[in-house]
Amino acid sequence: MTSAVSGKTLPPSLWAVTAPSLAAQPPLQGDATCDVAIIGAGFTGLRCALGLAEAGTSVRVLDAREVGYGASGRSGGQVNPILRKTVEAVRAELPPGIGDNLVQATLSSGTALFDDIRRYGIDCDAVEKGWLQVAHSGRMLTKLQALRDSWNAAGGTIRELDASATESWSGARGYVGGLFHATAGHVQPLSLTRGYAKAALERGAVIHEATPVVALDRDPGGGWRLTTPSGRLSADRVVIATNGYTDALWPGLKATIIPFVSIQAATAPLTDEQQAQVLPRGTTFADTRRSIIYGRYDRDGRLCIGCIGSYPDAPAALGAFRRLKSGTERAFPALHGVRWDRKWGGYIAMTTDALPHLHEPAPGLTIGLGYNGRGVAMSAVMGRTLAARILGMPDRDLPFAVTPPTPVPFHRILAAALPAAPPLMALADRLDGLRS
Ligand SMILES: Cc1cc2nc3c(=O)[nH]c(=O)nc-3n(C[C@H](O)[C@H](O)[C@H](O)COP(=O)(O)OP(=O)(O)OC[C@H]3O[C@@H](n4cnc5c(N)ncnc54)[C@H](O)[C@@H]3O)c2cc1C
């Protein structure tokens, strides 16, 4: 291990500045072997590695760039323990029993994540003050109410807020009502990613940064061979945990997800007076717009706000940042004139059924991805599940169905058209406002 510190390839996010450092992990050099090789050092891969290392399995995690380079180090860090569809719709999509497992795993995903943080002593500014999910139109309020009824009937504790409570709890104008999810909260996402990495390393896992896996082949003698620019790794089993950063490594996998861009911006630390007017209860916030506005404070009172964008990096992303700033100022007039210090973005992985996917397309190869922008809590569920699966968890106990990787229809055209979508989504959101 070198004495250098991770952080060479990360975008200029707030998280890269405020996260505890992690020693740089050496690239794979030459030949090596392990029981399980994991591709992708984000929440999913590292939580899986931690579970396996705890069980005494020899595990190596390989990342093309560095720990947290993907969405995990760029995330809004909101811990949101609910899926985008009703419990009934989840059950209808999945085999009997698996749907119930996913519903229960989702309901407990926030608490389970905070338990992980305590158990492994991860220093990631965890805050458990809940989430305000607010409706920008009457139609969306009806949808939120249906979600509340459905998830509460399955054991959830979601509370409805009327328009006036929504405004006083959030400080935001123009919303017609909302939900309060008490078991939600937020974390510093890069700190959490590095915390998982540290916990896995302490339990014997090996991590290789700057190690893109460029070929993945079945070994004639059984097991797998992973080729990287400067080494070869033989492993009995392989996990792919690359989510929105999935490349062409496994044929067809990239076409199973739609790589939307999410962008983030952080203000300078707000004054106490400003903080009393914007998210005064320290909750997280997300609205129901197609282009979504979501936000939370960091530990120093900086407001971190995000929305859907066209490109992850400035300057291409500047149009979306302008939309984000004006939308945020409309919702929170107290923010007019506030300094915005940092801007960054990254890829999330949407799926056509709005559910995470677990694939086993070949013996000994397991893939988990597709969190639809709700991956902070759910990727930990996936990481634990992938580890448990490798250690022998039967199908009936899984919270995900094991499905073949199925390409999204017209994926290439869709992916090419994606950058045009956010301005149109924002326009449609403005029209909703005129209609209601
Ligand atoms: C700006 C932004 C804001 C978000 N906000 C929230 C939020 O508030 N709440 C929420 O729940 N979710 C949020 N998300 C989504 C959430 O962060 C992701 O779902 C989650 O981090 C996915 O984790 P992961 O480990 O599966 O993948 P990632 O963290 O994306 O990691 C994938 C890794 O795979 C590596 N990789 C890819 N190909 C290879 C290869 N061939 N060889 C080696 N390595 C490879 C990449 O370098 C990358 O590090 C947000 C995402 C973004 C981008």
The ligand as a Tripos MOL2 file, in Angstrom:
@<TRIPOS>MOLECULE
LIG
   53    58     1     0     0
SMALL
NO_CHARGES

@<TRIPOS>ATOM
      1 C1        -25.4360   13.1780   -8.1500 C.3       1 LIG1
      2 C2        -26.1090   11.9640   -7.5730 C.ar      1 LIG1
      3 C3        -26.9810   12.1110   -6.4970 C.ar      1 LIG1
      4 C4        -27.5960   10.9910   -5.9320 C.ar      1 LIG1
      5 N1        -28.3740   11.1700   -4.8280 N.ar      1 LIG1
      6 C5        -28.9130   10.0890   -4.2090 C.ar      1 LIG1
      7 C6        -29.6280   10.2470   -2.9840 C.ar      1 LIG1
      8 O1        -29.7110   11.3360   -2.4350 O.2       1 LIG1
      9 N2        -30.1790    9.1330   -2.4390 N.ar      1 LIG1
     10 C7        -30.0680    7.8860   -2.9980 C.ar      1 LIG1
     11 O2        -30.5940    6.9140   -2.4380 O.2       1 LIG1
     12 N3        -29.3630    7.7030   -4.1320 N.ar      1 LIG1
     13 C8        -28.7720    8.7570   -4.7430 C.ar      1 LIG1
     14 N4        -28.0130    8.5860   -5.8690 N.ar      1 LIG1
     15 C9        -27.8300    7.2100   -6.3690 C.3       1 LIG1
     16 C10       -26.8130    6.4110   -5.5370 C.3       1 LIG1
     17 O3        -25.7190    7.2280   -5.2220 O.3       1 LIG1
     18 C11       -26.3890    5.1590   -6.3380 C.3       1 LIG1
     19 O4        -27.5430    4.3580   -6.5460 O.3       1 LIG1
     20 C12       -25.3610    4.3070   -5.6160 C.3       1 LIG1
     21 O5        -24.2580    5.0880   -5.1980 O.3       1 LIG1
     22 C13       -24.8680    3.1730   -6.5180 C.3       1 LIG1
     23 O6        -23.7780    2.5450   -5.8980 O.3       1 LIG1
     24 P1        -22.9960    1.3860   -6.6200 P.3       1 LIG1
     25 O7        -21.9490    0.9390   -5.6870 O.co2     1 LIG1
     26 O8        -23.9420    0.3420   -7.0950 O.co2     1 LIG1
     27 O9        -22.3720    2.0440   -7.9330 O.3       1 LIG1
     28 P2        -21.3250    3.2440   -8.0890 P.3       1 LIG1
     29 O10       -21.0970    3.9570   -6.8120 O.co2     1 LIG1
     30 O11       -21.7550    4.0470   -9.2530 O.co2     1 LIG1
     31 O12       -19.9480    2.4970   -8.3950 O.3       1 LIG1
     32 C14       -19.6870    1.8240   -9.6000 C.3       1 LIG1
     33 C15       -18.1720    1.7000   -9.7330 C.3       1 LIG1
     34 O13       -17.8770    0.7520  -10.7650 O.3       1 LIG1
     35 C16       -16.6250    1.1120  -11.3120 C.3       1 LIG1
     36 N5        -16.4730    0.4100  -12.6000 N.ar      1 LIG1
     37 C17       -17.2690    0.4630  -13.6900 C.ar      1 LIG1
     38 N6        -16.8150   -0.3510  -14.6590 N.ar      1 LIG1
     39 C18       -15.6880   -0.9410  -14.1760 C.ar      1 LIG1
     40 C19       -14.7510   -1.8800  -14.7210 C.ar      1 LIG1
     41 N7        -14.8740   -2.4140  -15.9470 N.pl3     1 LIG1
     42 N8        -13.6960   -2.2630  -13.9510 N.ar      1 LIG1
     43 C20       -13.5500   -1.7600  -12.6910 C.ar      1 LIG1
     44 N9        -14.4050   -0.8750  -12.1480 N.ar      1 LIG1
     45 C21       -15.4670   -0.4600  -12.8750 C.ar      1 LIG1
     46 C22       -16.7020    2.6350  -11.4240 C.3       1 LIG1
     47 O14       -15.4120    3.2270  -11.4920 O.3       1 LIG1
     48 C23       -17.4700    3.0010  -10.1340 C.3       1 LIG1
     49 O15       -16.5940    3.4200   -9.0910 O.3       1 LIG1
     50 C24       -27.3770    9.6700   -6.4670 C.ar      1 LIG1
     51 C25       -26.5030    9.5270   -7.5490 C.ar      1 LIG1
     52 C26       -25.8710   10.6590   -8.1010 C.ar      1 LIG1
     53 C27       -24.9270   10.4640   -9.2580 C.3       1 LIG1
@<TRIPOS>BOND
     1     1     2 1
     2     2     3 ar
     3     2    52 ar
     4     3     4 ar
     5     4     5 ar
     6     4    50 ar
     7     5     6 ar
     8     6     7 ar
     9     6    13 1
    10     7     8 2
    11     7     9 ar
    12     9    10 ar
    13    10    11 2
    14    10    12 ar
    15    12    13 ar
    16    13    14 ar
    17    14    15 1
    18    14    50 ar
    19    15    16 1
    20    16    17 1
    21    16    18 1
    22    18    19 1
    23    18    20 1
    24    20    21 1
    25    20    22 1
    26    22    23 1
    27    23    24 1
    28    24    25 2
    29    24    26 1
    30    24    27 1
    31    27    28 1
    32    28    29 2
    33    28    30 1
    34    28    31 1
    35    31    32 1
    36    32    33 1
    37    33    34 1
    38    33    48 1
    39    34    35 1
    40    35    36 1
    41    35    46 1
    42    36    37 ar
    43    36    45 ar
    44    37    38 ar
    45    38    39 ar
    46    39    40 ar
    47    39    45 ar
    48    40    41 1
    49    40    42 ar
    50    42    43 ar
    51    43    44 ar
    52    44    45 ar
    53    46    47 1
    54    46    48 1
    55    48    49 1
    56    50    51 ar
    57    51    52 ar
    58    52    53 1
@<TRIPOS>SUBSTRUCTURE
     1 LIG1         1 GROUP 0 **** ****
